[in-house]
Amino acid sequence: MGKIYAAKINHMTNPMGFLMERTVFSWKVKDCRGKEQKWARIVVAEDASFEKTVCDTGEADLDSRAARLSLK
């Protein structure tokens, strides 16, 4: 299984305290058997237990260079 690294939100690593009108996620993957990503899933929550989710893309064809999300 591959490992995600260089994850960013709006070109920032670990953004805290920013009001973002548009939210764009990007990431890189290493140590994978395949050469292309077939699908990805992004889940955003207000809490660490993921009981209060604000976005769940489901398994979707997301672009790892710029996946734009609509948050509640």
Helices and strands as residue ranges (DSSP letters): E 3-9, E 23-30, E 43-45, E 53-56, E 67-69
